[in-house]
Amino acid sequence: MSGYGYSYVTDKAFVAFAHDLGQGAWKSVSIAKYEGEGKKLDASALEAPHPVLWKLRISLVINALKLALGSGKLDVLDAGWDSSERRLNFRLAERADDTDADVRAAANRLRRQLLKGKGTAQTGYELDAEVDFGLKQLELAKEAPIAADIKKLKVDDLLHDIEKATEALAVGLGRKGGVKRAGPPSVQQRDALAACTSAFNGVHDHIAWFIANTPNGPDRETLEELEAPFEALLARNPPTKPGSQLPPSTLIA
């Protein structure tokens, strides 16, 4: 297989190529009939014409890349979890200065039992550890003495916020019952980008082979029209100069 330089194409450029699949010669290539459930191929795809298979392959890797790039939402989920922990810390710190000695005592007990370090050390944990910490907090909150202090200080709403934030972060990490957890976002994105590089190289190489072995005429012209967007994509994403920087495919943020 020839190497066409797709390792220099950025993730955004690959995703944008979905637009090209709906234009020109590609527009008339319908793949709906061959798409199965869960973005998989239907068994009938084995009998599909080559252009359909090419479009299917490219569409699948672009969709996978979109999904992987969407995993950046973990940053948002993490920020939400950290915020819920900080709010609990701030509320308990405020109660710890209350004029009522019983309130102060309850606040200090909860800070020791539910928080870490000076109150927010847990927000610096790895994401998995944050989920574990949140689940532990919620279990401790059910114990009679701690539950009584929570009720006394009226911080039930904050524990509810922590529960929602912990659940959302767990789901974002793939920690759902019976579902295998996905890898870290950076790994998912790198793998999806590598899959795009491979698929685009493969499809482009296949089209080029057909062009080279098809006589002049309408069929060859159609093949050249199908190849044109690939050539344009490469032209928009030329190889970097030697020593300037690594290819974009190695620079997933």
C-alpha positions as CSV (number, residue, x, y, z in Angstrom):
1,M,0.0,0.0,0.0
2,S,1.3,3.5,-0.8
3,G,1.7,6.0,1.9
4,Y,-0.1,9.2,0.9
5,G,0.8,11.4,3.8
6,Y,-2.4,11.1,5.8
7,S,-0.4,10.9,9.0
8,Y,-0.1,14.7,8.6
9,V,-3.8,15.3,8.4
10,T,-5.3,16.8,11.5
11,D,-8.2,15.4,13.4
12,K,-10.4,18.4,12.5
13,A,-9.6,17.9,8.8
14,F,-10.6,14.3,9.0
15,V,-13.9,15.1,10.6
16,A,-14.5,17.9,8.1
17,F,-14.1,15.4,5.3
18,A,-17.5,14.0,6.1
19,H,-18.8,17.1,4.2
20,D,-16.9,16.0,1.1
21,L,-18.6,12.6,1.2
22,G,-21.9,14.4,0.5
23,Q,-20.6,16.3,-2.5
24,G,-19.8,15.7,-6.1
25,A,-19.4,12.0,-7.2
26,W,-19.6,10.8,-3.6
27,K,-23.1,12.3,-3.2
28,S,-24.7,9.6,-5.3
29,V,-22.9,6.8,-3.4
30,S,-25.6,5.7,-0.9
31,I,-24.5,3.7,2.1
32,A,-27.7,3.7,4.2
33,K,-28.7,0.3,3.0
34,Y,-25.5,-1.3,4.3
35,E,-25.2,0.3,7.7
36,G,-26.2,-2.0,10.6
37,E,-26.9,-1.3,14.2
38,G,-24.3,0.5,16.4
39,K,-22.5,2.0,13.4
40,K,-21.5,-1.5,12.2
41,L,-21.8,-3.0,8.8
42,D,-24.8,-4.9,7.7
43,A,-24.0,-8.4,6.4
44,S,-25.2,-7.3,2.9
45,A,-22.2,-5.0,2.7
46,L,-20.2,-8.0,1.6
47,E,-22.0,-7.7,-1.8
48,A,-21.7,-3.9,-2.0
49,P,-20.0,-2.1,-4.9
50,H,-16.5,-0.8,-4.3
51,P,-17.4,2.9,-4.0
52,V,-20.0,2.0,-1.4
53,L,-17.4,0.1,0.6
54,W,-15.0,2.9,0.3
55,K,-17.5,5.4,1.6
56,L,-18.6,3.1,4.4
57,R,-15.0,2.6,5.6
58,I,-14.3,6.3,5.6
59,S,-17.6,7.2,7.3
60,L,-17.0,4.6,10.0
61,V,-13.6,5.9,11.0
62,I,-14.8,9.5,10.9
63,N,-17.7,8.7,13.2
64,A,-15.3,6.8,15.5
65,L,-13.0,9.9,15.6
66,K,-15.9,12.2,16.3
67,L,-16.9,10.0,19.3
68,A,-13.3,9.9,20.6
69,L,-13.0,13.6,20.3
70,G,-16.2,14.0,22.2
71,S,-14.6,12.2,25.2
72,G,-13.0,15.5,26.0
73,K,-16.3,16.1,27.9
74,L,-14.5,14.4,30.8
75,D,-12.8,17.7,31.5
76,V,-16.3,19.2,32.0
77,L,-17.4,16.3,34.2
78,D,-14.3,16.5,36.2
79,A,-14.8,20.3,36.7
80,G,-18.3,19.6,37.9
81,W,-17.2,17.0,40.4
82,D,-14.4,19.2,41.7
83,S,-16.9,22.1,42.1
84,S,-19.3,20.0,44.1
85,E,-16.5,19.0,46.5
86,R,-15.4,22.6,46.9
87,R,-18.9,23.7,47.7
88,L,-19.2,21.1,50.5
89,N,-15.8,22.1,51.8
90,F,-16.8,25.8,51.8
91,R,-20.1,25.2,53.5
92,L,-18.5,23.1,56.2
93,A,-15.7,25.6,56.7
94,E,-18.4,28.3,57.2
95,R,-20.3,26.0,59.7
96,A,-17.0,25.4,61.6
97,D,-17.0,29.1,62.6
98,D,-20.7,29.1,63.7
99,T,-21.5,30.7,67.1
100,D,-23.2,27.4,68.1
101,A,-20.7,25.0,69.6
102,D,-22.7,21.9,68.5
103,V,-22.8,23.2,64.9
104,R,-19.0,23.8,65.0
105,A,-18.4,20.3,66.3
106,A,-20.6,18.7,63.7
107,A,-18.9,20.6,60.9
108,N,-15.4,19.6,62.1
109,R,-16.5,15.9,62.3
110,L,-17.8,16.0,58.8
111,R,-14.7,17.7,57.5
112,R,-12.6,14.9,59.0
113,Q,-14.9,12.1,57.8
114,L,-16.0,13.3,54.3
115,L,-13.2,15.4,53.0
116,K,-9.4,15.0,52.5
117,G,-6.4,17.0,53.5
118,K,-7.5,20.6,54.0
119,G,-10.8,19.9,52.4
120,T,-10.2,19.7,48.7
121,A,-7.2,17.4,48.3
122,Q,-9.5,14.9,46.6
123,T,-10.1,17.2,43.7
124,G,-6.5,16.5,42.6
125,Y,-7.0,12.8,42.3
126,E,-7.0,10.8,39.1
127,L,-10.6,10.6,37.7
128,D,-11.1,7.0,38.7
129,A,-10.0,7.8,42.2
130,E,-12.3,10.8,42.3
131,V,-15.2,8.5,41.5
132,D,-14.1,6.0,44.2
133,F,-13.8,8.9,46.7
134,G,-17.3,10.2,45.8
135,L,-18.8,6.7,46.2
136,K,-17.1,6.4,49.6
137,Q,-18.5,9.7,50.7
138,L,-22.0,8.7,49.7
139,E,-21.7,5.4,51.6
140,L,-20.4,7.2,54.7
141,A,-23.2,9.7,54.5
142,K,-25.7,6.9,55.1
143,E,-24.2,6.0,58.5
144,A,-26.3,7.2,61.4
145,P,-23.9,9.5,63.2
146,I,-22.7,11.1,59.9
147,A,-26.3,11.3,58.5
148,A,-27.3,13.1,61.7
149,D,-24.6,15.7,61.3
150,I,-25.5,16.2,57.7
151,K,-29.1,16.8,58.6
152,K,-28.1,19.2,61.4
153,L,-25.9,21.3,59.2
154,K,-28.5,21.1,56.3
155,V,-25.9,20.0,53.7
156,D,-28.1,17.3,52.2
157,D,-28.3,19.3,48.9
158,L,-24.5,19.3,48.6
159,L,-24.3,15.5,49.1
160,H,-27.0,15.2,46.4
161,D,-24.9,17.3,44.1
162,I,-21.9,15.1,44.8
163,E,-24.0,12.0,44.0
164,K,-25.0,13.4,40.6
165,A,-21.5,14.6,39.8
166,T,-20.0,11.3,40.8
167,E,-22.5,9.3,38.7
168,A,-21.9,11.5,35.7
169,L,-18.2,11.2,36.0
170,A,-18.4,7.4,36.4
171,V,-20.6,7.1,33.2
172,G,-18.2,9.4,31.4
173,L,-15.3,7.1,32.3
174,G,-17.3,4.1,31.1
175,R,-17.8,2.7,34.6
176,K,-21.3,1.3,34.0
177,G,-22.4,-2.1,35.0
178,G,-21.7,-4.8,32.4
179,V,-19.8,-2.3,30.1
180,K,-16.1,-2.6,29.5
181,R,-14.4,0.7,30.3
182,A,-12.9,2.6,27.5
183,G,-9.3,3.8,27.6
184,P,-8.3,7.3,28.6
185,P,-9.5,10.1,26.2
186,S,-6.0,10.7,24.8
187,V,-5.6,7.0,24.0
188,Q,-9.0,6.8,22.3
189,Q,-8.3,9.9,20.2
190,R,-4.9,8.6,19.2
191,D,-6.3,5.2,18.2
192,A,-9.2,6.8,16.3
193,L,-6.8,9.1,14.5
194,A,-4.5,6.2,13.6
195,A,-7.6,4.3,12.2
196,C,-8.4,7.3,10.0
197,T,-4.9,7.5,8.7
198,S,-5.0,3.8,7.8
199,A,-8.5,3.9,6.3
200,F,-7.8,6.9,4.2
201,N,-4.5,5.5,2.9
202,G,-6.2,2.2,2.1
203,V,-9.2,3.7,0.3
204,H,-7.1,6.2,-1.6
205,D,-4.7,3.4,-2.6
206,H,-7.6,1.3,-3.8
207,I,-9.1,4.1,-5.9
208,A,-5.7,4.9,-7.4
209,W,-5.2,1.3,-8.4
210,F,-8.6,1.2,-10.2
211,I,-7.7,4.5,-12.0
212,A,-4.4,3.1,-13.1
213,N,-6.0,0.0,-14.5
214,T,-9.2,1.5,-16.0
215,P,-9.2,2.7,-19.6
216,N,-10.1,6.2,-20.5
217,G,-13.8,6.9,-20.4
218,P,-16.7,7.7,-18.1
219,D,-15.8,5.0,-15.5
220,R,-12.2,6.4,-15.2
221,E,-13.5,9.9,-15.0
222,T,-15.9,8.9,-12.1
223,L,-13.0,7.3,-10.3
224,E,-10.9,10.4,-10.7
225,E,-13.8,12.5,-9.3
226,L,-14.0,10.2,-6.3
227,E,-10.2,10.6,-5.8
228,A,-10.2,14.4,-6.1
229,P,-11.4,15.1,-2.5
230,F,-8.7,12.9,-1.1
231,E,-6.0,14.7,-3.1
232,A,-7.5,18.0,-2.0
233,L,-7.4,16.9,1.7
234,L,-3.7,16.1,1.3
235,A,-3.0,19.4,-0.4
236,R,-4.6,21.2,2.6
237,N,-2.5,19.2,5.1
238,P,1.0,19.0,3.6
239,P,3.9,17.2,5.3
240,T,5.8,19.3,7.8
241,K,9.3,20.3,7.0
242,P,12.0,17.9,8.4
243,G,12.8,18.7,12.0
244,S,10.0,21.3,12.4
245,Q,7.5,19.2,14.4
246,L,6.0,15.8,14.6
247,P,3.0,14.9,12.4
248,P,-0.4,15.9,13.8
249,S,-1.3,12.3,14.2
250,T,1.2,12.1,17.1
251,L,0.0,15.4,18.7
252,I,-3.3,14.5,20.2
253,A,-4.1,17.0,23.0
